[in-house]
Amino acid sequence: MSDLATLKVPGPTIIPLTAPFWEAAAEGRLLIQRCGGCGGAVFYPRELCPHCWSDALRWEEARGAGRLKSFSTIHKPGHPGWLAVAPYSVGLVELAEGPTLLSHILSEAPEVGMALQLAPTDIGGRVLPCFRPA
């Protein structure tokens, strides 16, 4: 795999709601939201808790530990900027805190159920929350 930092790929769309998540990611940290009403952990960033509809969501740092629920190995990317690193894998990571997120999986041989750890990675000049085997 070539250097992910040199890829010419689109970056995330950052809006005020998601800015804290992306600012933390740039620092190599992973933030999720926690509901002050029901205590549920939430990802992706939202204005209302999907568990109880409270607007008392606050940001907290996740441990970065998780398990691979599912994955796909991409051989023919939808964007030409990713051709240099194909094949690569993306997967659904169930965080220890509960929520699931889609992320780049830094493994030559991902397996469903494998333990993963956050691996902040420079992709196209931005640090993004990727995961590697724990």
Salt bridges, closest charged atoms under 4 A:
GLU27 OE1 - ARG29 NH2 2.87
GLU60 OE2 - ARG34 NH2 2.93
GLU61 OE1 - ARG29 NH1 3.29
GLU97 OE2 - ARG63 NE 3.35
